[in-house]
Amino acid sequence: MNTSKPKKPILDGEDPASPWSGFAEVSEAIRDNRLMEYRVKKSWADPWGRRLTIAVLVVIAAGFSYLAGGSFGLW
């Protein structure tokens, strides 16, 4: 009688012949997205991080507005 557990599929792409080998990149992308989401939420919860984020977005919007206005001949 065989009492060993069935082998679970490895999703990290170690075996190129495995039907799951293509999902390693998808799995890594999901992990990275969760990590990025955590960092953004943590930064937004911090008052200094929130101010810095807003300041950077304002500077980017101002630069874009300046360039767009220049290309439309507004100044």
Backbone torsions as a table, in degrees:
resi	resn	phi	psi	omega
1	MET	NA	130.7	-178.2
2	ASN	-92.1	114.9	-177.8
3	THR	-107.3	8.4	-179.6
4	SER	-75.9	149.8	179.9
5	LYS	-73.7	148.3	176.0
6	PRO	-67.2	147.6	-177.7
7	LYS	-75.0	129.8	178.1
8	LYS	-81.1	148.4	178.3
9	PRO	-68.9	141.1	178.4
10	ILE	-93.3	122.1	-175.3
11	LEU	-100.2	11.0	-176.6
12	ASP	-97.0	8.3	173.1
13	GLY	80.1	19.5	180.0
14	GLU	-67.1	-40.7	-177.7
15	ASP	-102.3	109.3	-177.6
16	PRO	-66.7	-18.8	-179.8
17	ALA	-85.3	-9.8	-178.9
18	SER	-70.7	142.9	177.0
19	PRO	-68.3	-13.6	-179.1
20	TRP	-95.5	1.0	-172.9
21	SER	-64.4	-27.7	179.5
22	GLY	-75.5	-14.5	-177.8
23	PHE	-84.9	-2.8	179.5
24	ALA	-63.1	-42.0	179.7
25	GLU	-67.8	-38.1	178.2
26	VAL	-65.5	-43.2	179.1
27	SER	-62.7	-41.4	178.6
28	GLU	-65.8	-39.9	178.8
29	ALA	-64.4	-39.4	178.0
30	ILE	-64.5	-43.2	177.9
31	ARG	-61.9	-44.8	-179.6
32	ASP	-63.5	-38.8	179.9
33	ASN	-66.3	-40.5	178.1
34	ARG	-64.5	-39.8	179.2
35	LEU	-66.3	-41.9	178.9
36	MET	-66.1	-41.0	178.4
37	GLU	-62.0	-41.1	178.0
38	TYR	-62.9	-43.6	-179.5
39	ARG	-64.3	-41.0	179.9
40	VAL	-65.7	-45.4	179.1
41	LYS	-62.9	-41.1	-179.9
42	LYS	-66.6	-41.7	178.8
43	SER	-66.6	-39.1	-179.4
44	TRP	-68.9	-29.0	179.3
45	ALA	-72.6	-25.1	179.0
46	ASP	-82.2	127.3	-177.6
47	PRO	-59.4	-40.3	179.1
48	TRP	-69.0	-38.2	177.6
49	GLY	-64.4	-39.4	178.5
50	ARG	-65.0	-44.9	179.3
51	ARG	-62.2	-42.3	179.4
52	LEU	-64.1	-42.7	179.0
53	THR	-61.3	-45.8	179.6
54	ILE	-64.4	-41.6	179.7
55	ALA	-62.6	-43.2	179.9
56	VAL	-65.0	-41.9	178.8
57	LEU	-65.1	-37.4	177.3
58	VAL	-65.1	-42.7	178.8
59	VAL	-63.9	-42.0	178.4
60	ILE	-64.2	-43.8	179.2
61	ALA	-64.7	-40.2	178.6
62	ALA	-64.4	-42.6	177.8
63	GLY	-63.8	-42.0	178.0
64	PHE	-64.5	-42.6	179.0
65	SER	-62.7	-42.0	178.7
66	TYR	-61.5	-46.0	-179.4
67	LEU	-68.1	-39.1	178.8
68	ALA	-67.2	-41.7	177.7
69	GLY	-64.3	-38.1	177.3
70	GLY	-65.4	-37.7	-179.2
71	SER	-75.0	-23.3	176.7
72	PHE	-92.8	2.0	176.6
73	GLY	76.0	27.9	179.8
74	LEU	-79.7	-21.4	175.7
75	TRP	-152.3	NA	NA
